[in-house]
Structure formats: structure tokens, C-alpha cells
Amino acid sequence: MIQMAVLGFGTVGSGVVELIDQNQDVIKRTIPEGIFVKHILDLREFPDSPYCDRVTHDYQDILEDEEITVICETMGGKNPAYAFTKAALERGISVCTSNKELVAAHGPELLSIAAKNNCSYLFEASVGGGIPLIRPINACLKQEKITAVYGILNGTTNYIITRMEKAGLSFEASLKEAQEKGYAERNPAADVEGHDACRKIAILSSLICGKTVRYEDIPCEGITGITTTDFSYARAMNMAIKLLGVCRVAEDGSISVRTAPFLVRENHPLHSVQDVFNGVFVHGNMVDDLMFYGRGAGKFPTASAVVSDVIECAKNIGRTVEFVWDNEIVPLSDPMNESYRYFVRVSSAEAAKAGEIFGRLSEIRFEGMPEDEFAFVTPKMTEGEIRKTLNCFVSASKEQRIRLLED
Ligand SMILES: NC(=O)c1ccc[n+]([C@@H]2O[C@H](COP(=O)([O-])OP(=O)(O)OC[C@H]3O[C@@H](n4cnc5c(N)ncnc54)[C@H](OP(=O)(O)O)[C@@H]3O)[C@@H](O)[C@H]2O)c1
């Protein structure tokens, strides 16, 4: 039997333990000897849990148990998760994680420690929760030149956006609802300011280029500046606003990565990804368009991805499941040179000026729209140009624009 341990008996960790019990018969089709969770590390006691006798508060109990071959790190955060993961890998114990913060910050280093010690560091659950995504990219798409990844990577913000769009709620009201339903944390900054999605697109971008895309280098905008009126304009254009992590690889190999709200056309597969669901659109030069869709979070969907990694480790005891992810840092293209069309709102008093600057514009209108507004989509221009141009308008700041997602 494969003996394993779980670090952090919270939402995901408890899901891992329960899933392994409930689906042991299915797991045995691949791992005939079965998988057993021998230790659970947490800060608290769980007297009412059927697994209470396996709980320990001392990591050494796990590290020094020679029967343990796989650990699931579902504590989250960088510390002590980093030290615990490193110590396990150095002893040849494979680690499976849902912790995107740690993967984005130390992925290549931990992968290389795993490779030196004939074990594996796997992180299927770190992006897209339950959606099989990392393994398809690492295993099934190795022959592809991937030229684009566009992802709705954060279920909390997608829920907030959906409620603003469908129920006409304000950002504040949608956030409150998301918190009441347990989708958003009490401190929602990492989600609504785009940092969580940014870490995830950093991981995906690193995997498709085999080097390190640092999330600190990625321009990141969240959804706090989007209003219900923006959604009405979007509907008038048959588009939806989505918070996307976007990675594009140009023909010359240069890479641009960004996290920001985008307007997505109606016939794009990402348009219909709603509520807490995630969707990731990938374009490869041979396979063409792919779409991955599913629950990006939640106890069992996320645990399912973690356990798929446990099975992969159990199949490869004494070997390393390899990733091409070097610690060489990828210089990203200058974000100011990226070109988009932009949706812009100015006051009607400045409509004539908009026409002079941008040329002939079609006004976007909807019933009940603000009377004193003129809304339009600009021709394609660079970030540098739009910022400079919007400074000419008294009624629009350089932040007041939404990019259009175009293939
Ligand atoms: N929840 C999801 O749907 C989801 C989806 C995808 C990825 N993730 C990622 O998965 C990770 C875990 O998320 P979660 O939602 O399961 O978090 P959680 O419910 O807060 O669980 C974390 C558990 O780890 C325990 N813990 C924290 N520090 C510890 C330490 N030093 N030693 C032992 N135990 C410790 C916590 O104990 P205390 O409660 O006492 O602090 C808690 O029981 C995070 O990286 C998260 O981003 C979560």
C-alpha cells in the first residue's frame, strides 16, 4: 500500500482524505495495492473527525516515517509550506500541491530538487482547481507551439462579474454576496485585484515557454474599477466582460503576459463561462483551438486534481515526473507596445474631440444609458498611445478603458 500524508486539513486537505477513502476502489484500478493517508498535519485537533487519530502537529513525525512516499501540501502560503516541501523532496518524498502561491514563487527550484532526488513535485490543482490542465499541457501538448493562453482563472471574480452582469448588482453588493456564499474570503484583495489570476497565468506561461515568467513582471489589473454600466454597454455590443490572464507568444518568440478585464465577443468559448466556473482557452499551432472548462475551486474538485497527482506519483515511485520549467527568467515584451482596441467612455461634451482624435467612431448606445455620455471602441493602438491619448480628455482617466480580446 502507498502510505502518504496530508499537510493542512482544511477545505482541500480534508477533501483529499475523504476522496481517497470514498474512491479507493477506483484508485485501485491504477494502484492495485491502494493508497492510505497515514498522517494528517494541522495546527488544530479534529476530535469529531473520523480521521482524528491520524492528526499530528509535528512535521518530523511525517518526515521521519520511512513508509511515507507521497505528501500532499494543502496548507497554502509560502511559509512553512516552502520549507516543508523542500525537506520532503530532499528525502525523496514526492509532493503534490494545490498551493499556487508557492508554485509561482518557487516552482522551478522545487522541480529541480525533486529531479535530483528521484521523486516528483506535482501541482495540477494550483491552476484551474479541478480542471485537468497542467498535465495536458505538460504531456499532451509537448509537440505544439502554443501561441496563446487566455484564462478565466479565478472563480471568485467570475462569480462577482456574473452577478453584476446578470442581476445588475454593484461590485460591492456582488462581493458581499460572494462572501456570504463562501466564494470570497473576508479579505478579497488577492482575488478582486487580480493577483491570484496573475500567479496562475504566470504558472501557465512558464510551462508553455519552459522558462520562468515571474508574476511580479506581469501587468495586473483587477475588477474593482468595473461598473454595472460597463456591463450594459458590453451587452449592447454582444460581448461579456471577463477577468482574464492572457499569454501570447509572437512569431519572433517574444512573450506578452497580462491580467486584466477584457471584453469577450459572444461567439468566443470564454464568453459563456459563468459563476464560479473557470475556462482556459489554448491555441496551438497544430492542434488549433482547445478549451478547458470546469470548477476552478471547491473541496472535492480541487481534491480530485490533487489526488490525480498522488496517483501519478504512486505510479512513478523512485522516478521523477518531469517538467520543462527552467529557472531562467523570461524577459516579457514591453506592455506599452501591446496593441488592442479599447472600449472608452467620455462625456458627450467631448464626443467631437473623440472623433477628431480617433477618426470616425460608432457610438455604443443602450436604453437607459447615461445621458451625458459618449461610448465607443477605438481603432487598434498601443497601450502607450491610449494612455497618452486619454490624458487629452477631462472626462476619462487613462485607467478608464477595457481592452477587447481579439484573436
Ligand atoms: N479552497 C479551494 O477551493 C482551493 C482551490 C484551489 C487551490 N486552493 C489552494 O489550496 C491551498 C489550501 O486551501 P484551503 O482552501 O484548503 O485552505 P484552508 O481551508 O485554510 O486549509 C489550510 C489548512 O492548513 C492548516 N495550516 C496552516 N498552516 C499550518 C501549519 N503551519 N501547520 C499545519 N497546518 C497548517 C490550516 O489550519 P488553521 O485553519 O488552523 O490555520 C488549515 O486547516 C491554498 O494554497 C489555496 O490557495 C484552494
The ligand as a MOL file (V3000), in Angstrom:
LIG
                    3D

  0  0  0     0  0            999 V3000
M  V30 BEGIN CTAB
M  V30 COUNTS 48 52 0 0 0
M  V30 BEGIN ATOM
M  V30 1 N -10.2920 26.0780 -1.3400 0
M  V30 2 C -10.2030 25.9090 -2.6460 0
M  V30 3 O -11.2350 25.7150 -3.3150 0
M  V30 4 C -8.8850 25.9280 -3.3450 0
M  V30 5 C -8.8380 25.7300 -4.7380 0
M  V30 6 C -7.5960 25.7060 -5.3910 0
M  V30 7 C -6.4430 25.9060 -4.6710 0
M  V30 8 N -6.5200 26.1310 -3.3300 0 CHG=1
M  V30 9 C -5.2610 26.3230 -2.5940 0
M  V30 10 O -5.0820 25.2230 -1.7240 0
M  V30 11 C -4.4090 25.6560 -0.5380 0
M  V30 12 C -5.2730 25.3000 0.6750 0
M  V30 13 O -6.5110 25.9700 0.5670 0
M  V30 14 P -7.7460 25.6630 1.5490 0
M  V30 15 O -8.8940 26.4170 0.9950 0
M  V30 16 O -7.8770 24.2090 1.7630 0 CHG=-1
M  V30 17 O -7.2440 26.4020 2.8680 0
M  V30 18 P -7.7560 26.1560 4.3730 0
M  V30 19 O -9.1620 25.6580 4.3680 0
M  V30 20 O -7.4330 27.4000 5.1110 0
M  V30 21 O -6.8220 24.9600 4.8730 0
M  V30 22 C -5.4980 25.1020 5.2370 0
M  V30 23 C -5.2530 24.2340 6.4550 0
M  V30 24 O -3.8630 24.1950 6.7430 0
M  V30 25 C -3.7040 24.4430 8.1230 0
M  V30 26 N -2.3910 25.0430 8.3670 0
M  V30 27 C -1.9920 26.3030 8.0850 0
M  V30 28 N -0.7160 26.4780 8.4730 0
M  V30 29 C -0.3110 25.3050 9.0020 0
M  V30 30 C 0.8970 24.8560 9.5770 0
M  V30 31 N 1.9530 25.6490 9.7120 0
M  V30 32 N 0.9710 23.5760 10.0080 0
M  V30 33 C -0.0980 22.7640 9.9060 0
M  V30 34 N -1.2640 23.1300 9.3760 0
M  V30 35 C -1.3780 24.3850 8.9260 0
M  V30 36 C -4.8150 25.3950 8.4830 0
M  V30 37 O -5.0390 25.4180 9.8600 0
M  V30 38 P -5.7690 26.7200 10.5030 0
M  V30 39 O -7.1220 26.8000 9.9270 0
M  V30 40 O -5.7620 26.4220 11.9570 0
M  V30 41 O -4.9200 27.9050 10.1270 0
M  V30 42 C -5.9700 24.7810 7.7030 0
M  V30 43 O -6.5960 23.7270 8.4180 0
M  V30 44 C -4.1690 27.1480 -0.7280 0
M  V30 45 O -2.9080 27.3310 -1.2910 0
M  V30 46 C -5.2360 27.5610 -1.7180 0
M  V30 47 O -4.8870 28.6920 -2.4570 0
M  V30 48 C -7.7110 26.1340 -2.6380 0
M  V30 END ATOM
M  V30 BEGIN BOND
M  V30 1 1 1 2
M  V30 2 2 2 3
M  V30 3 1 2 4
M  V30 4 1 4 5
M  V30 5 2 4 48
M  V30 6 2 5 6
M  V30 7 1 6 7
M  V30 8 2 7 8
M  V30 9 1 8 9
M  V30 10 1 8 48
M  V30 11 1 9 10
M  V30 12 1 9 46
M  V30 13 1 10 11
M  V30 14 1 11 12
M  V30 15 1 11 44
M  V30 16 1 12 13
M  V30 17 1 13 14
M  V30 18 2 14 15
M  V30 19 1 14 16
M  V30 20 1 14 17
M  V30 21 1 17 18
M  V30 22 2 18 19
M  V30 23 1 18 20
M  V30 24 1 18 21
M  V30 25 1 21 22
M  V30 26 1 22 23
M  V30 27 1 23 24
M  V30 28 1 23 42
M  V30 29 1 24 25
M  V30 30 1 25 26
M  V30 31 1 25 36
M  V30 32 1 26 27
M  V30 33 1 26 35
M  V30 34 2 27 28
M  V30 35 1 28 29
M  V30 36 1 29 30
M  V30 37 2 29 35
M  V30 38 1 30 31
M  V30 39 2 30 32
M  V30 40 1 32 33
M  V30 41 2 33 34
M  V30 42 1 34 35
M  V30 43 1 36 37
M  V30 44 1 36 42
M  V30 45 1 37 38
M  V30 46 2 38 39
M  V30 47 1 38 40
M  V30 48 1 38 41
M  V30 49 1 42 43
M  V30 50 1 44 45
M  V30 51 1 44 46
M  V30 52 1 46 47
M  V30 END BOND
M  V30 END CTAB
M  END
